Amino acid sequence: MAIIISSILTVFIAGLSTGGLLVSRRIDPHQTVFLVVGLAFFLFSYIGMFLGSKSSGFISHGAFSIFFGLFCFGLIGFLVWKYDPSFGFVKQEPATLSIFVAFFLLLGFELGVLELSLWFTLFGFLFFVGGLIVGFMFIYQIIQRHRSPQFFALIPLIPLLFIGLFKLI
């Protein structure tokens, strides 16, 4: 039961962080963004979950959890490095989009290594989209209220930091 709760919490926090990262200073929120990112999460986490379930006998959960935590720290470093004050974190360039695809694949792979059902992806999709919407609205409100969002732009990275720390412990 603890594995299911921690997995749901990880998926929700990943959605929270991704929703916050989608906020850009020049682009107003769009409803199609939630659908596209949510479907990308569903597709790539489902593929990762399928691959993880097939290789669960070869990879221990503890080793992959450490790898995923280190990947989250690497993702934070990559996003800070690619941050542009006028466009935000997520720009439409192949490197940024492929790193999110890798993040969703690894998240699904971890769920597969935990030997959760493939139907869990449907359930996790709802939590991810919920976290996506909450993170998007929260960061959007913060950026709209404060005219100098230099410090506030780093807030969406905090949930990724918690995921990384949680996986390393």
KOLKOLMI-727704 format. One line per 4 residues: number of its first residue (from 1); their letters; for each residue x, y, z of N, C-alpha, C, O. Coordinates in pm, 1 decimal. Layout:
NUM> a> X:Y:Z:X:Y:Z:X:Y:Z:X:Y:Z; ...
//
This chain:
1> maii> 82.8:-119.5:0.0:0.0:0.0:0.0:86.6:125.0:0.0:52.0:224.8:-63.1; 199.2:120.0:70.6:287.9:236.3:75.4:349.4:263.3:-61.0:374.7:378.6:-96.0; 373.5:157.6:-138.4:430.4:175.1:-272.7:330.8:247.3:-362.8:369.4:334.0:-441.1; 204.5:212.5:-352.2:102.1:276.4:-435.4:86.4:422.7:-397.1:76.9:508.6:-484.7
5> issi> 83.6:452.1:-268.5:68.0:590.9:-223.9:188.7:674.3:-263.7:173.5:787.7:-309.3; 309.3:619.1:-246.9:428.1:695.3:-286.3:435.1:713.8:-438.1:484.7:816.1:-485.3; 386.6:616.8:-514.3:385.0:630.4:-659.5:285.3:736.8:-703.8:315.1:817.5:-791.8; 167.1:737.0:-642.8:67.4:839.7:-674.8:119.6:977.3:-637.2:101.7:1073.2:-712.2
9> ltvf> 183.5:987.6:-522.4:240.0:1114.4:-479.4:350.9:1160.5:-573.7:360.3:1279.5:-603.9; 434.5:1068.5:-620.5:540.6:1103.4:-714.6:483.2:1153.3:-846.0:532.4:1251.1:-902.3; 379.6:1086.7:-895.2:316.6:1128.5:-1020.8:251.0:1264.9:-1004.1:261.9:1349.5:-1092.9; 183.1:1287.9:-892.1:119.6:1417.7:-867.6:223.7:1528.9:-857.7:205.2:1636.3:-915.0
13> iagl> 331.7:1504.3:-786.2:436.4:1606.1:-770.8:505.4:1631.9:-904.2:543.3:1745.4:-933.0; 522.2:1528.4:-985.8:579.3:1548.0:-1119.5:486.5:1635.3:-1203.3:533.4:1721.6:-1277.6; 356.7:1614.3:-1192.3:260.2:1699.3:-1261.8:262.1:1841.3:-1209.6:251.5:1936.4:-1287.1; 275.5:1856.3:-1079.0:282.9:1988.7:-1017.6:402.8:2066.2:-1070.7:391.7:2183.5:-1106.3
17> stgg> 516.0:1999.7:-1075.6:637.7:2064.1:-1125.0:628.8:2094.3:-1274.2:668.3:2202.3:-1318.2; 577.2:1999.8:-1351.9:565.8:2020.6:-1495.9:468.2:2132.9:-1527.3:493.5:2213.4:-1617.0; 357.9:2139.5:-1455.6:262.3:2248.1:-1474.9:322.3:2383.3:-1443.9:295.1:2480.7:-1514.0; 403.7:2390.8:-1339.6:470.3:2516.3:-1306.7:575.3:2554.7:-1409.3:595.9:2672.9:-1436.8
21> llvs> 642.0:2454.4:-1465.8:744.9:2482.5:-1566.1:685.8:2530.0:-1697.4:753.6:2597.4:-1774.9; 560.6:2495.9:-1723.7:498.0:2536.7:-1849.1:463.3:2684.7:-1854.2:441.4:2740.1:-1962.0; 458.2:2748.2:-1738.8:422.2:2889.7:-1735.7:536.7:2970.9:-1795.1:652.6:2957.4:-1756.0; 501.0:3053.6:-1888.2:599.5:3140.6:-1951.4:553.7:3284.4:-1935.1:433.9:3311.4:-1925.8
25> rrid> 646.4:3374.5:-1931.7:610.5:3514.8:-1911.8:544.1:3574.2:-2034.9:469.9:3671.6:-2022.2; 567.3:3520.2:-2151.3:512.4:3579.5:-2273.0:390.2:3506.6:-2325.8:319.1:3560.7:-2410.5; 364.3:3388.6:-2279.8:254.7:3309.8:-2333.9:149.7:3290.2:-2225.2:180.7:3244.0:-2115.4; 26.1:3325.5:-2256.4:-83.3:3301.2:-2163.5:-117.7:3152.5:-2163.5:-92.9:3082.5:-2261.7
29> phqt> -174.4:3105.0:-2053.8:-207.8:2962.7:-2047.5:-312.2:2924.7:-2152.7:-404.2:3001.0:-2182.3; -295.4:2807.7:-2206.6:-385.0:2754.5:-2308.2:-437.9:2620.1:-2261.7:-364.1:2542.6:-2200.9; -564.1:2591.2:-2289.1:-620.7:2464.1:-2244.9:-560.4:2346.3:-2319.9:-553.1:2236.1:-2265.7; -517.3:2367.5:-2443.0:-461.7:2257.1:-2520.0:-326.8:2211.6:-2464.8:-284.6:2098.5:-2488.7
33> vflv> -260.0:2298.8:-2391.7:-131.5:2261.2:-2332.3:-151.2:2146.2:-2233.8:-71.1:2052.8:-2230.6; -256.8:2152.6:-2154.1:-284.0:2046.0:-2058.2:-308.9:1913.9:-2130.0:-260.1:1808.9:-2088.0; -385.1:1920.3:-2238.5:-417.0:1798.9:-2312.1:-292.5:1738.5:-2377.3:-270.8:1617.6:-2369.1; -211.4:1821.1:-2441.2:-92.7:1771.0:-2510.4:8.7:1713.8:-2411.3:61.3:1604.6:-2432.6
37> vgla> 36.1:1786.0:-2304.7:133.0:1736.9:-2205.5:78.8:1615.2:-2132.2:153.2:1521.0:-2104.6; -50.4:1616.3:-2100.5:-110.4:1500.3:-2035.4:-106.9:1376.4:-2123.0:-77.9:1267.2:-2074.0; -136.0:1391.3:-2252.0:-128.6:1276.7:-2342.7:14.6:1230.7:-2363.8:40.2:1110.8:-2375.4; 108.6:1325.2:-2368.8:250.2:1286.4:-2379.8:292.4:1208.2:-2255.9:363.3:1108.0:-2265.9
41> fflf> 248.5:1254.7:-2138.5:279.0:1180.1:-2016.1:219.8:1040.1:-2022.6:287.8:941.9:-1992.6; 93.4:1030.8:-2061.8:27.5:900.6:-2066.9:98.8:807.0:-2163.2:125.5:691.9:-2128.8; 129.6:853.7:-2281.5:191.7:768.5:-2382.3:330.4:722.3:-2340.0:359.8:602.8:-2342.9; 415.6:816.3:-2300.9:553.3:779.7:-2269.6:567.2:707.9:-2135.5:654.8:623.0:-2119.8
45> syig> 482.4:740.9:-2039.8:488.8:665.4:-1914.4:432.8:524.8:-1933.4:477.2:431.0:-1867.3; 336.2:509.7:-2022.5:283.6:375.6:-2051.3:390.8:289.7:-2118.4:407.6:172.5:-2084.5; 463.0:348.9:-2213.6:572.5:276.3:-2278.1:680.4:241.8:-2175.8:729.9:129.1:-2172.5; 716.6:339.2:-2092.3:816.6:314.4:-1988.4:770.6:211.3:-1887.6:850.0:129.9:-1840.5
49> mflg> 643.7:214.4:-1854.7:591.1:117.6:-1759.0:593.2:-22.7:-1818.5:623.8:-119.3:-1748.6; 561.4:-34.3:-1945.1:566.9:-164.3:-2011.6:710.5:-217.1:-2013.9:734.4:-333.9:-1983.4; 805.7:-130.9:-2050.0:946.1:-172.2:-2053.3:997.8:-205.8:-1913.5:1073.9:-300.9:-1895.9; 956.0:-127.1:-1814.7:998.0:-152.8:-1677.1:942.5:-282.7:-1622.4:1009.6:-352.2:-1546.1
53> skss> 819.2:-316.2:-1661.5:761.5:-442.1:-1612.6:831.5:-561.9:-1675.9:839.1:-668.3:-1614.5; 882.3:-546.0:-1797.4:953.4:-655.8:-1862.3:1095.1:-673.3:-1808.3:1152.4:-781.8:-1818.6; 1151.2:-568.2:-1751.4:1288.5:-577.3:-1700.9:1295.7:-569.5:-1548.6:1402.1:-541.9:-1493.2; 1184.1:-593.4:-1480.9:1184.8:-582.1:-1335.0:1269.9:-689.9:-1269.3:1314.8:-671.8:-1156.1
57> gfis> 1292.8:-800.6:-1336.9:1377.4:-905.4:-1280.8:1525.1:-874.2:-1290.0:1605.2:-933.4:-1217.6; 1562.9:-782.3:-1377.6:1703.6:-748.7:-1398.9:1749.2:-627.0:-1319.6:1867.5:-613.1:-1288.5; 1655.3:-539.2:-1287.1:1689.7:-413.2:-1221.5:1619.3:-407.5:-1086.5:1498.3:-428.3:-1077.5; 1695.5:-379.5:-982.7:1632.5:-367.7:-850.6:1567.7:-230.4:-837.6:1609.8:-132.7:-899.5
61> hgaf> 1465.2:-227.0:-755.7:1393.1:-101.1:-736.9:1481.4:4.3:-670.6:1474.0:122.0:-705.8; 1563.1:-36.0:-576.7:1650.5:58.6:-507.1:1751.8:123.0:-599.8:1775.2:243.6:-592.0; 1812.1:44.0:-687.3:1910.9:99.1:-781.3:1845.3:194.0:-879.9:1900.5:299.5:-911.3; 1727.7:157.0:-928.8:1661.6:245.3:-1024.1:1607.7:370.3:-956.8:1602.0:476.7:-1018.6
65> siff> 1568.4:358.6:-832.0:1521.6:475.8:-758.1:1634.5:577.2:-741.7:1612.2:697.6:-754.3; 1754.0:529.5:-713.9:1870.2:619.1:-703.6:1899.3:683.2:-838.7:1927.5:802.8:-846.0; 1892.7:604.2:-945.6:1914.7:658.4:-1079.4:1811.0:764.8:-1113.4:1845.0:868.8:-1169.8; 1684.8:739.4:-1079.4:1578.7:836.5:-1108.2:1596.7:964.0:-1026.2:1572.4:1073.7:-1076.4
69> glfc> 1639.0:950.7:-900.6:1666.5:1069.0:-818.5:1779.3:1152.5:-876.7:1770.2:1275.2:-880.1; 1885.8:1087.1:-922.5:1995.8:1159.8:-986.2:1951.5:1224.4:-1118.1:1996.7:1333.5:-1152.8; 1862.6:1155.7:-1191.0:1809.2:1214.3:-1313.9:1729.6:1341.0:-1282.8:1736.6:1438.4:-1357.6; 1654.2:1340.1:-1173.1:1578.5:1460.0:-1134.5:1672.5:1576.5:-1104.4:1644.2:1690.3:-1141.8
73> fgli> 1783.7:1548.8:-1037.2:1881.5:1655.1:-1012.0:1944.3:1703.8:-1141.7:1966.6:1823.7:-1158.8; 1972.9:1612.1:-1232.9:2024.7:1650.9:-1363.9:1923.6:1732.3:-1442.2:1960.7:1825.4:-1513.5; 1795.8:1698.0:-1429.7:1689.8:1773.6:-1495.7:1682.1:1914.4:-1439.9:1662.5:2009.8:-1515.3; 1697.0:1928.8:-1310.4:1697.3:2062.8:-1250.1:1813.4:2144.7:-1304.5:1795.5:2260.5:-1342.2
77> gflv> 1932.4:2085.3:-1309.0:2047.9:2156.0:-1363.8:2028.8:2193.1:-1509.1:2064.5:2303.6:-1549.9; 1973.3:2103.0:-1587.5:1948.2:2130.9:-1729.0:1848.9:2245.4:-1746.3:1869.3:2333.5:-1829.8; 1741.5:2244.3:-1667.3:1640.8:2348.8:-1680.4:1692.5:2484.3:-1635.3:1658.2:2586.5:-1694.8; 1774.3:2486.7:-1531.2:1834.0:2614.0:-1488.1:1928.0:2665.9:-1595.5:1933.9:2786.1:-1621.3
81> wkyd> 2001.2:2574.9:-1657.8:2094.6:2614.1:-1763.3:2021.2:2667.7:-1886.0:2068.7:2761.6:-1949.8; 1906.5:2609.7:-1920.1:1831.3:2649.5:-2038.8:1730.7:2761.3:-2012.1:1661.1:2803.7:-2104.3; 1721.5:2809.5:-1889.3:1620.6:2910.2:-1855.8:1646.7:3040.0:-1931.4:1759.6:3088.6:-1937.4; 1541.1:3094.5:-1988.3:1545.0:3222.8:-2056.9:1437.0:3310.6:-1993.5:1320.4:3271.2:-1991.1
85> psfg> 1472.9:3428.8:-1942.1:1372.9:3510.9:-1873.5:1253.4:3550.1:-1960.5:1144.7:3573.4:-1907.7; 1270.8:3557.5:-2089.2:1158.4:3598.5:-2173.2:1072.5:3480.2:-2218.3:954.9:3499.4:-2249.1; 1126.8:3360.2:-2222.9:1050.3:3244.4:-2267.4:1024.4:3143.0:-2158.1:944.3:3051.8:-2178.5; 1087.2:3154.5:-2045.5:1067.1:3059.8:-1937.3:1155.1:2936.5:-1950.6:1260.2:2940.8:-2014.5
89> fvkq> 1111.9:2827.6:-1890.4:1190.4:2704.3:-1889.5:1169.7:2621.3:-2015.3:1265.8:2572.3:-2074.6; 1046.0:2605.8:-2055.3:1013.2:2514.5:-2163.6:1001.5:2592.5:-2293.9:907.0:2668.3:-2315.7; 1099.9:2571.5:-2378.6:1097.3:2630.6:-2512.0:1074.9:2517.2:-2610.7:1099.1:2400.5:-2579.6; 1029.6:2551.5:-2726.9:1003.0:2448.8:-2827.9:1130.6:2416.4:-2903.6:1146.0:2452.2:-3020.3
93> epat> 1219.7:2349.8:-2837.2:1341.9:2303.7:-2901.2:1358.9:2156.1:-2868.2:1314.0:2109.9:-2763.3; 1423.4:2082.6:-2957.1:1429.3:1936.5:-2939.9:1495.6:1890.2:-2810.3:1453.4:1789.8:-2753.0; 1596.3:1959.4:-2763.7:1665.5:1914.4:-2642.0:1573.3:1922.4:-2520.9:1569.7:1829.7:-2440.0; 1499.7:2030.6:-2507.5:1410.9:2046.3:-2393.1:1295.2:1948.1:-2399.6:1258.8:1888.0:-2298.6
97> lsif> 1237.8:1931.7:-2516.5:1125.2:1839.9:-2529.3:1167.9:1695.2:-2509.9:1094.0:1615.8:-2451.7; 1286.6:1660.5:-2558.4:1332.3:1522.0:-2541.8:1368.6:1490.6:-2397.0:1357.8:1375.4:-2355.0; 1410.9:1589.6:-2320.6:1441.1:1564.7:-2180.0:1311.9:1537.7:-2102.2:1311.5:1458.6:-2007.9; 1202.4:1603.4:-2141.7:1073.8:1574.4:-2077.9:1022.0:1436.8:-2119.3:961.9:1366.7:-2037.9
101> vaff> 1044.5:1397.3:-2244.2:1007.5:1262.7:-2287.9:1085.0:1159.6:-2205.9:1028.3:1059.5:-2162.2; 1214.4:1184.1:-2185.3:1295.7:1092.6:-2104.9:1246.3:1089.3:-1960.2:1244.9:983.2:-1897.8; 1206.2:1203.9:-1906.8:1154.1:1210.5:-1770.6:1027.2:1126.6:-1757.7:1012.4:1050.7:-1661.9; 935.8:1139.9:-1853.5:811.8:1062.5:-1848.8:839.2:913.5:-1867.9:776.5:830.3:-1802.4
105> lllg> 932.4:879.3:-1957.2:968.5:739.0:-1976.4:1027.2:677.9:-1849.2:991.2:566.8:-1810.2; 1117.8:751.5:-1785.4:1179.8:699.2:-1663.3:1080.7:689.2:-1548.7:1088.6:597.3:-1467.3; 987.3:783.5:-1542.0:884.6:775.5:-1438.6:798.6:651.4:-1460.1:768.6:579.4:-1364.9; 759.1:626.4:-1584.0:683.9:505.9:-1614.6:765.9:380.5:-1593.0:713.3:279.1:-1546.9
109> felg> 895.1:385.8:-1625.8:983.4:271.3:-1605.4:991.1:236.1:-1457.8:990.2:118.7:-1420.6; 998.6:338.8:-1374.1:1003.7:311.6:-1230.5:874.9:247.2:-1182.2:878.2:156.3:-1099.2; 761.8:293.3:-1233.3:635.2:231.5:-1195.1:628.5:86.8:-1243.7:569.3:1.4:-1177.7; 689.2:59.6:-1358.8:693.9:-77.6:-1408.2:785.4:-165.7:-1326.4:754.9:-283.0:-1304.5
113> vlel> 897.0:-111.6:-1280.6:988.2:-188.1:-1195.3:920.1:-222.3:-1062.7:947.1:-326.5:-1002.8; 832.1:-133.7:-1018.2:755.9:-162.2:-895.7:647.5:-267.6:-918.3:579.1:-308.8:-824.7; 632.9:-310.6:-1044.1:536.3:-412.0:-1084.7:392.7:-369.9:-1055.3:310.0:-450.5:-1012.7; 365.4:-242.4:-1079.0:227.9:-195.4:-1070.7:157.2:-232.4:-1200.2:222.1:-256.4:-1302.0
117> slwf> 27.2:-237.0:-1196.6:-51.2:-274.3:-1313.3:-38.9:-167.1:-1421.7:-21.4:-48.8:-1392.3; -48.1:-209.8:-1545.1:-46.1:-113.1:-1654.6:-168.9:-22.2:-1651.2:-167.4:86.6:-1708.7; -273.7:-66.1:-1584.8:-391.1:18.5:-1567.5:-364.1:133.2:-1471.6:-438.1:231.5:-1468.8; -258.3:120.3:-1393.5:-221.0:227.8:-1302.4:-186.2:355.4:-1379.1:-198.9:465.7:-1326.1
121> tlfg> -142.2:339.7:-1504.0:-109.8:456.8:-1585.5:-233.5:542.3:-1608.5:-224.9:665.1:-1607.3; -347.4:479.5:-1629.2:-471.4:557.0:-1644.4:-505.0:632.1:-1516.0:-543.2:749.1:-1519.4; -490.3:564.2:-1404.1:-516.7:626.0:-1274.6:-414.8:736.4:-1247.1:-450.4:844.1:-1199.4; -287.3:708.7:-1277.8:-182.6:807.9:-1257.8:-196.4:926.8:-1350.3:-157.1:1038.1:-1315.4
125> flff> -252.4:903.8:-1469.0:-276.1:1012.0:-1564.5:-367.1:1118.3:-1503.8:-343.6:1237.8:-1521.9; -470.0:1076.0:-1432.4:-561.2:1171.2:-1369.4:-490.3:1253.3:-1261.6:-512.2:1373.9:-1250.7; -406.2:1188.5:-1182.7:-330.5:1260.8:-1080.7:-228.1:1354.0:-1144.5:-205.1:1464.3:-1094.7; -166.6:1310.7:-1254.0:-70.1:1395.5:-1322.7:-137.6:1520.6:-1378.1:-87.1:1631.4:-1360.3
129> vggl> -250.4:1503.5:-1444.5:-321.5:1619.1:-1501.4:-372.1:1710.4:-1390.5:-370.3:1832.6:-1405.6; -417.1:1653.0:-1279.8:-457.3:1735.6:-1165.9:-341.2:1816.6:-1112.1:-355.8:1935.8:-1085.2; -226.1:1753.4:-1096.2:-106.5:1825.7:-1052.2:-61.0:1927.6:-1154.6:-12.5:2034.9:-1118.8; -76.2:1894.6:-1281.9:-40.2:1985.9:-1389.8:-122.5:2113.7:-1382.4:-68.4:2223.6:-1394.0
133> ivgf> -251.7:2099.5:-1363.5:-340.0:2215.9:-1356.4:-312.6:2298.0:-1230.6:-307.4:2420.8:-1236.9; -295.2:2232.1:-1117.5:-268.9:2304.2:-992.1:-135.2:2377.7:-999.4:-126.6:2494.2:-960.6; -31.3:2311.0:-1048.5:99.4:2375.5:-1060.2:97.2:2491.6:-1158.2:157.6:2595.8:-1133.1; 27.5:2473.5:-1269.9:15.7:2578.2:-1370.0:-52.6:2700.8:-1312.8:-3.4:2812.6:-1328.6
137> mfiy> -166.4:2680.9:-1245.8:-241.6:2794.5:-1191.2:-166.1:2862.0:-1077.2:-168.7:2984.5:-1065.7; -99.6:2784.6:-993.6:-26.5:2840.3:-880.1:88.2:2930.5:-926.5:100.6:3044.0:-880.5; 170.5:2880.7:-1016.3:284.7:2959.1:-1063.3:238.2:3075.6:-1149.3:298.5:3182.8:-1145.0; 132.5:3056.7:-1227.1:79.9:3166.1:-1309.2:33.3:3281.6:-1221.3:58.5:3397.9:-1252.6
141> qiiq> -34.3:3249.5:-1111.9:-79.8:3354.6:-1020.5:37.1:3427.0:-953.9:33.4:3548.8:-936.7; 139.9:3352.8:-916.7:256.6:3414.3:-854.5:326.7:3507.4:-952.3:363.4:3619.2:-916.0; 345.6:3462.6:-1075.4:415.8:3544.9:-1174.7:333.7:3667.2:-1211.4:390.6:3773.8:-1235.2; 202.0:3655.2:-1216.8:118.1:3770.0:-1251.5:114.1:3874.7:-1140.3:97.5:3993.4:-1168.3
145> rhrs> 128.8:3833.5:-1017.5:122.7:3928.1:-905.2:254.7:3997.4:-878.7:256.4:4107.6:-824.0; 364.4:3935.9:-916.0:496.3:3993.7:-892.4:560.1:4025.4:-1026.1:572.4:3938.2:-1112.1; 599.7:4147.3:-1043.1:651.8:4192.0:-1172.2:796.9:4151.7:-1196.6:843.0:4157.1:-1310.6; 868.5:4112.2:-1094.7:1006.5:4066.9:-1114.3:1015.7:3920.2:-1073.1:1056.0:3890.1:-960.8
149> pqff> 979.2:3829.7:-1161.7:972.2:3688.1:-1123.8:1105.8:3614.9:-1133.2:1108.0:3495.0:-1161.1; 1216.6:3684.4:-1110.4:1346.4:3617.3:-1122.0:1360.3:3507.2:-1017.2:1401.7:3395.8:-1049.3; 1326.1:3537.6:-893.5:1333.4:3437.4:-787.5:1217.3:3339.5:-796.9:1234.3:3219.6:-774.8; 1100.0:3390.8:-829.5:980.5:3307.8:-832.5:981.1:3208.3:-948.3:905.9:3110.9:-946.8
153> alip> 1064.5:3232.2:-1047.1:1073.0:3139.8:-1161.1:1132.9:3006.3:-1119.8:1113.2:2906.4:-1188.9; 1205.3:3002.5:-1008.9:1267.0:2878.1:-964.0:1174.0:2791.5:-878.7:1209.3:2678.4:-845.2; 1057.5:2841.9:-843.6:964.1:2767.2:-758.3:921.6:2634.0:-819.8:910.6:2536.4:-745.6; 896.6:2623.4:-952.8:856.2:2492.7:-1006.7:964.0:2384.8:-997.0:934.7:2266.4:-1013.7
157> lipl> 1087.0:2424.4:-970.6:1193.5:2325.5:-957.1:1195.8:2261.0:-819.1:1257.9:2156.3:-800.7; 1129.6:2321.7:-723.4:1127.9:2269.1:-586.5:1061.5:2130.9:-578.9:1114.8:2042.9:-511.4; 945.5:2107.9:-646.4:891.1:1971.1:-642.7:984.7:1867.4:-704.0:990.5:1754.3:-655.6; 1057.4:1902.9:-808.6:1155.5:1810.6:-866.0:1266.5:1781.1:-766.7:1316.3:1668.7:-760.1
161> lfig> 1305.3:1881.3:-689.8:1405.7:1862.1:-586.5:1355.5:1763.3:-481.3:1430.3:1676.5:-436.2; 1228.5:1776.8:-442.5:1171.5:1683.6:-345.1:1165.0:1541.6:-400.8:1192.1:1445.6:-328.6; 1129.4:1527.6:-528.0:1127.2:1393.8:-588.2:1267.9:1334.3:-586.6:1286.4:1217.9:-551.1; 1366.7:1414.8:-625.2:1503.8:1366.8:-626.0:1553.0:1325.4:-488.9:1615.6:1220.5:-473.7
165> lfkl> 1524.7:1407.7:-388.8:1564.3:1373.9:-251.1:1490.7:1251.1:-199.8:1550.1:1165.8:-134.0; 1361.8:1241.8:-229.5:1281.3:1128.5:-185.5:1332.1:998.2:-246.4:1333.6:894.4:-180.2; 1373.4:1004.1:-371.7:1421.2:882.2:-437.4:1560.0:842.4:-390.5:1595.4:724.6:-395.7; 1638.5:937.5:-345.2:1773.2:905.6:-297.5:1774.9:853.8:-154.2:1871.7:790.8:-111.8
169> i> 1669.0:880.0:-80.4:1663.4:837.1:59.9:1625.2:692.2:69.8:1615.5:638.3:180.1
//
